[in-house]
Amino acid sequence: MALEEPGFDVGRAFPELRTTVDAAGSAHVEIGPIAPEVAGQLVALLRRAAGSGVTLDVLGD
């Protein structure tokens, strides 16, 4: 829902989207490969969220 509310067609934009919960109860989201234009839209959304004080932990950095 967090991706649908700003207008993403999740089934098309993130066809390999997966969610899991680890043993500690932390939720994880794997988006899989996405098209460059979807990546740009996602970056813009995350920048707006960061500007509002939302923080994210990004794995693989």
C-alpha positions as CSV (number, residue, x, y, z in Angstrom):
1,M,0.0,0.0,0.0
2,A,2.9,2.4,0.7
3,L,3.8,2.2,-3.0
4,E,0.3,2.3,-4.3
5,E,-0.7,5.4,-2.5
6,P,1.8,7.6,-4.3
7,G,0.7,6.1,-7.6
8,F,2.8,3.1,-8.4
9,D,1.2,0.2,-10.2
10,V,3.0,-2.3,-7.9
11,G,2.4,-5.4,-10.0
12,R,3.9,-3.8,-13.1
13,A,6.6,-1.5,-11.5
14,F,7.9,-4.1,-9.0
15,P,7.1,-7.5,-10.5
16,E,9.6,-9.3,-8.1
17,L,8.6,-7.5,-4.9
18,R,9.0,-9.8,-1.8
19,T,8.5,-9.2,1.9
20,T,9.9,-11.2,4.8
21,V,10.1,-10.9,8.5
22,D,13.3,-12.0,10.2
23,A,13.6,-14.0,13.5
24,A,13.8,-10.7,15.4
25,G,10.5,-9.5,13.9
26,S,12.0,-6.9,11.6
27,A,10.2,-6.5,8.3
28,H,12.3,-6.6,5.1
29,V,11.3,-5.6,1.5
30,E,13.1,-6.7,-1.6
31,I,12.0,-4.9,-4.7
32,G,14.1,-6.9,-7.3
33,P,15.1,-5.4,-10.6
34,I,13.1,-2.3,-11.8
35,A,13.0,-0.1,-14.9
36,P,15.1,3.1,-14.8
37,E,12.0,5.3,-14.9
38,V,10.5,3.5,-11.9
39,A,13.8,3.9,-10.1
40,G,13.7,7.6,-10.7
41,Q,10.2,7.9,-9.3
42,L,11.1,5.8,-6.3
43,V,14.2,8.0,-5.6
44,A,12.0,11.1,-5.7
45,L,9.5,9.5,-3.3
46,L,12.3,8.5,-0.9
47,R,13.8,12.0,-1.0
48,R,10.5,13.5,-0.1
49,A,10.1,11.1,2.7
50,A,13.6,11.8,4.0
51,G,12.8,15.5,3.9
52,S,9.9,14.8,6.2
53,G,12.1,13.0,8.7
54,V,11.5,9.4,7.6
55,T,14.6,7.2,8.0
56,L,15.4,4.0,6.2
57,D,18.0,1.2,6.7
58,V,19.2,0.1,3.3
59,L,20.9,-3.3,3.0
60,G,23.7,-3.9,0.5
61,D,25.3,-0.4,0.8
